[in-house]
Amino acid sequence: MYGKQSYLHLGENIDVDKYIITEFYVESDKSILEVAEALAAESSIGTWTDLSTMDADIMTRLGARIFYANEEEHIVKIAYPLGLFEAENIPQLLSDVAGNVFGMNEIINLRVRDIIFPKAYLRTFDGPAFGISGIRKLLGIPERPLLGTIIKPKVGLDADRHASVAFDAWVGGVQVVKDDENLSNQSFNPFEERVVKTLAMLRKAEDITGEKKMYVPNISAQASDMLKRAEFVKAQGGIAVMMDILTVGFAGVQYIRDQNTGLVLHGHRAMHGAFTHSTKHGIAMLPIAKTARICGIDQLHTGTIIGKMHGGEEEVSAINNAMRCEWGNLKKTMPIASGGVHPGLLQKMIELIGNDVIINLGGGIHGHPDGTKSGAIAASQAVDASIAKIDLNEYAKDHKELQRAIDKWGVYKDESLLVPKNNSLITYTYGLTEGLM
């Protein structure tokens, strides 16, 4: 306890319309109640000693309220009065609930597992400009999963080769082509030259296929450069741009969203593992994803369940549900499954994730034995088989591109390839019911 004030309100019925609620996993040498008091004080109005400037009114109006603390589970749930927070200011929110608390002496491990936002707070944000329905309308695809690819190698191609690879993917059946998160405005592939040439190949692919296509160039940089690049993409007829949401920061994401560029905002989560990988420390992907949706990201990398990236079925499903559920005034964000995906995984992946998803195959398209176009055709065939509920091996008998992909990478059969459903200490009990959204 700091000073004479107590933040303990155990068992209190919290009005979710009046508080932002944060769920923490906590490890400490101190008792759960002692460390919970320290957390609540540091993240709201307290400090390490008595204050002559503190009064009962401040404590009543703005003091955090610990309404759940369980020593055995290592779980603390704290409700923060809305009055603590500035409208439409994610940096200030995170400085409160996920700021100094990570540096406290009382803490051995601390993880922000979830943040619950009341509708009054959500209404201060515009959220996604397009969302799932807007993306589907732009591409003219009302139901089926969308196919995407990342240009590979990650970096190294010049603008002409980059555009040529994109063209092959589009004519093979991919709808979305994106830059890698490491590609920006390097000398070997300048941003503006790449955008002009790749969009020219996009229009050619649209003429050939009769289908709408999307190119997602990476604009991640300092805020002023991001806006210039977004405006350049728009001027060239592009419909989407990508930001690495954690490296540019949520303030950077909000800045671009607030410009109302008319572009789909694609969120890559590069660096998220630094926060999310440990089940005991950091910030879980669920609150990061929710924050991205609040800030206006239309489509966001959320995990594959199977593939090369960390994230189990329970975790990824919870994140995807949070992106696709009704949530105040905010449009729905399209999940993206990306990382170590090949055609032989698509049937299982669609079964696990559903149709409202962009499935990105990088090496799983460009590593096809017969090249990028055949890789894109194989991926499209795998989606067709999944929608028709035909076994991939059976479907491949009459579809040579899919067969060649299966010959190289196989078909998902082994349950051991799934990341464990219960990812150690993760249980998602908060934030997925309408009453708490």
Residue pairs with C-beta under 8 A, 6 or more apart in sequence:
1 34
1 37
2 37
2 38
2 41
2 46
2 47
2 48
2 49
3 46
3 49
3 50
3 51
3 54
4 50
5 41
5 46
5 54
5 59
5 63
6 37
7 36
7 37
7 40
7 41
7 44
7 46
7 63
7 64
7 65
7 66
7 78
8 33
8 36
8 37
8 66
8 69
9 65
9 66
9 67
9 79
10 66
10 67
10 68
10 69
11 67
11 68
12 65
12 67
14 21
14 65
14 67
14 79
16 116
16 118
16 435
16 436
17 118
17 119
17 120
18 81
18 82
18 118
18 120
19 65
19 79
19 80
19 81
19 82
19 118
20 79
20 80
20 82
20 84
20 85
20 93
20 97
20 115
20 116
20 117
20 118
20 121
21 77
21 78
21 79
21 80
21 115
21 116
21 430
21 436
22 43
22 77
22 78
22 80
22 97
22 98
22 112
22 114
22 115
22 116
23 75
23 76
23 77
23 112
23 113
23 114
23 115
23 116
23 430
24 39
24 75
24 76
24 77
24 78
24 110
24 111
24 112
24 113
25 74
25 75
25 109
25 110
25 111
25 113
25 279
25 280
25 425
26 32
26 35
26 36
26 39
26 74
26 75
26 76
26 107
26 109
26 110
27 74
27 107
27 108
27 109
27 110
27 280
28 34
28 35
28 106
28 107
28 108
29 106
29 108
30 38
30 106
31 71
32 69
32 70
32 71
32 74
32 76
33 66
33 69
34 106
35 76
35 106
35 107
36 66
36 69
36 76
36 78
37 66
38 104
38 106
39 64
39 66
39 76
39 78
39 101
39 104
39 110
40 46
40 63
40 64
40 65
40 66
40 78
41 47
41 64
42 100
42 101
42 104
43 64
43 78
43 80
43 96
43 97
43 99
43 100
43 101
44 62
44 63
44 64
44 80
44 84
44 96
45 54
45 58
45 59
45 62
45 63
45 64
45 84
46 63
61 81
61 83
62 81
62 83
62 84
63 81
64 78
64 79
64 80
64 81
64 84
65 78
65 79
65 80
65 81
66 76
66 77
66 78
67 77
67 78
67 79
68 75
68 76
68 77
69 75
69 76
69 77
70 76
74 425
75 113
77 430
78 97
80 96
80 97
82 118
82 120
82 121
84 96
85 92
85 93
85 96
85 121
86 92
87 121
87 124
88 124
88 125
88 254
90 250
90 251
90 254
90 291
90 294
90 295
91 249
91 250
91 251
94 250
94 291
97 112
97 115
98 112
98 283
101 107
101 110
102 110
109 278
109 280
109 281
110 281
111 278
111 279
111 280
111 281
111 282
111 283
111 284
111 425
112 282
112 283
112 284
112 287
113 284
113 286
113 287
113 426
113 430
114 284
114 286
114 287
114 428
114 430
114 431
115 287
115 290
115 291
115 431
116 430
116 431
116 436
116 437
117 290
117 294
117 328
117 437
119 328
119 329
119 437
122 294
122 327
122 328
122 329
122 330
123 328
123 329
125 294
125 295
125 296
125 330
126 257
126 258
126 296
127 293
127 294
127 295
127 296
127 329
127 330
127 331
128 134
128 265
128 293
128 296
128 297
128 298
128 330
128 331
128 332
128 333
129 257
129 260
129 262
129 264
129 265
129 296
129 298
129 331
130 138
130 264
130 298
130 331
131 298
131 330
131 331
131 332
131 333
131 334
132 324
132 331
132 332
132 333
132 334
132 356
133 331
133 332
134 264
134 298
134 331
135 146
135 264
135 298
135 299
135 334
136 142
136 143
138 212
138 214
138 239
138 264
139 146
139 175
139 211
139 212
139 213
139 214
140 211
140 212
141 175
143 355
144 355
144 383
144 387
145 350
145 354
145 355
145 356
145 357
145 358
145 359
145 383
145 386
146 175
146 176
146 334
146 357
146 358
146 359
147 173
147 174
147 175
147 176
147 358
147 359
147 361
147 376
147 379
147 380
147 383
148 174
148 175
148 176
148 177
148 178
148 336
148 338
148 358
148 359
148 360
148 361
149 169
149 174
149 176
149 177
149 178
149 360
149 361
149 362
149 365
149 366
149 372
149 376
150 177
150 178
150 179
150 180
150 338
150 360
150 362
151 157
151 162
151 165
151 166
151 177
151 178
151 179
151 180
151 183
151 362
151 366
152 165
152 180
152 362
152 363
152 366
152 367
154 180
154 182
154 183
155 180
155 182
155 183
155 186
155 188
155 189
156 188
157 165
157 188
157 189
158 188
158 189
159 189
159 190
159 193
159 194
159 197
159 198
160 197
162 189
162 194
162 197
162 198
163 194
163 197
163 198
163 200
163 201
164 201
165 366
165 372
166 177
166 198
166 201
166 202
166 205
166 215
167 201
167 202
167 204
167 205
168 371
168 372
168 373
168 376
169 177
169 365
169 372
169 373
169 375
169 376
170 177
170 201
170 202
170 205
170 206
170 209
170 213
170 376
171 205
171 208
171 209
171 373
171 376
172 365
172 372
172 373
172 374
172 375
172 376
172 377
172 379
172 380
173 376
173 377
173 379
173 380
174 213
174 365
174 376
174 379
174 380
175 211
175 212
175 213
175 214
175 358
176 213
176 214
176 216
176 240
176 358
176 360
177 198
177 202
177 213
177 214
177 215
177 216
178 215
178 216
178 217
178 218
178 242
178 266
178 360
179 194
179 216
179 217
179 218
179 242
180 218
180 362
181 218
181 220
181 242
181 244
181 268
181 270
183 189
183 218
184 191
184 218
184 219
184 220
184 221
185 191
185 221
185 229
191 217
191 219
191 229
191 232
192 232
194 217
195 215
195 217
195 232
195 233
195 236
195 238
196 236
198 215
198 217
199 215
199 236
199 237
199 238
202 213
202 214
202 215
203 237
205 213
206 212
206 213
214 239
214 240
214 264
215 238
215 239
215 240
216 240
216 241
216 242
216 264
216 266
217 229
217 233
217 238
217 241
217 242
218 241
218 242
218 243
218 244
218 268
219 225
219 226
219 229
219 230
219 233
219 241
219 242
219 243
219 256
220 226
220 242
220 243
220 244
220 247
220 248
220 268
221 229
221 248
223 248
223 251
223 252
223 255
223 256
226 243
226 248
226 252
226 255
226 256
227 255
227 256
227 259
229 241
230 241
230 256
230 259
230 261
230 263
231 261
233 240
233 241
233 263
234 261
234 262
234 263
238 263
239 263
239 264
240 263
240 264
240 265
240 266
241 256
241 261
241 263
241 264
241 265
241 266
242 265
242 266
242 267
242 268
243 252
243 253
243 256
243 265
243 266
243 267
243 268
243 297
244 268
244 269
244 270
244 271
245 253
245 267
245 268
245 269
245 288
245 292
245 295
245 297
245 300
246 269
246 270
246 271
246 272
246 275
246 288
247 270
247 271
250 291
250 292
250 295
253 265
253 267
253 292
253 295
253 296
253 297
254 295
254 296
256 265
256 296
257 265
257 295
257 296
264 298
264 299
265 296
265 297
265 298
265 299
266 297
266 298
266 299
266 300
266 336
267 292
267 297
267 298
267 299
267 300
267 301
268 301
269 285
269 288
269 300
269 301
269 302
272 285
272 288
273 310
274 282
275 282
275 283
275 288
276 282
276 283
276 284
276 285
276 288
276 310
277 310
279 423
279 424
279 425
279 426
280 425
284 315
284 426
285 302
285 303
285 311
285 315
285 319
286 315
286 318
286 319
286 322
286 428
286 431
289 300
289 302
289 319
289 322
289 323
289 333
290 322
290 431
292 300
292 333
293 300
293 322
293 323
293 327
293 330
293 333
294 330
297 333
298 331
298 333
298 334
299 333
299 334
299 335
299 336
299 358
300 323
300 333
300 334
300 335
300 336
301 336
301 338
302 311
302 316
302 319
302 320
302 323
302 335
302 336
302 337
303 309
303 310
303 311
303 315
303 316
303 319
303 337
303 339
304 311
304 316
304 337
304 338
304 339
304 340
304 341
304 345
304 349
305 311
305 312
305 313
305 316
305 317
305 337
305 349
305 352
305 353
305 418
305 419
306 345
306 348
306 349
306 352
306 412
306 417
306 418
306 419
307 337
307 338
307 339
307 340
307 341
307 345
307 349
308 339
308 340
309 338
309 339
309 340
310 419
311 319
311 419
311 423
312 418
312 419
312 420
312 421
312 422
312 423
312 426
313 352
313 418
313 419
313 421
314 421
314 422
314 423
314 426
314 427
314 428
315 423
315 426
315 428
316 352
316 353
317 352
317 353
318 428
318 431
318 432
319 335
320 335
320 353
320 354
320 357
321 432
322 431
322 432
323 332
323 333
323 334
323 335
324 332
324 333
324 335
324 356
325 332
325 432
325 434
325 437
326 434
326 437
327 437
328 437
332 356
334 356
334 357
334 358
335 353
335 356
335 357
335 358
336 357
336 358
336 359
336 360
337 349
337 353
337 357
337 358
337 359
337 360
338 358
338 359
338 360
338 362
339 360
340 363
340 364
341 349
341 359
341 360
341 361
341 362
341 364
342 361
342 363
342 364
342 367
342 405
342 408
342 409
343 361
343 364
343 375
343 378
343 379
343 381
343 382
343 392
343 402
343 405
343 406
343 409
344 382
344 392
344 405
344 406
344 409
344 410
344 411
344 412
345 364
345 412
346 359
346 379
346 382
346 383
346 386
346 392
347 382
347 385
347 386
347 391
347 392
347 411
347 412
348 412
349 359
349 412
350 357
350 359
350 383
350 386
350 387
351 386
353 359
359 379
359 383
361 375
361 379
364 375
364 379
364 405
364 409
365 372
365 375
365 376
365 378
365 379
366 372
366 375
367 375
367 408
368 374
368 375
368 378
368 401
368 404
368 405
368 408
369 404
369 405
369 407
369 408
370 401
370 404
374 401
374 404
375 401
375 405
377 401
377 402
378 399
378 401
378 402
378 404
378 405
379 405
381 395
381 396
381 399
381 401
381 402
382 392
382 395
382 402
382 405
384 395
385 391
385 392
385 394
385 395
385 399
385 402
386 392
388 395
392 402
392 406
392 411
393 406
393 411
395 402
396 402
396 403
396 406
397 403
430 436
431 437
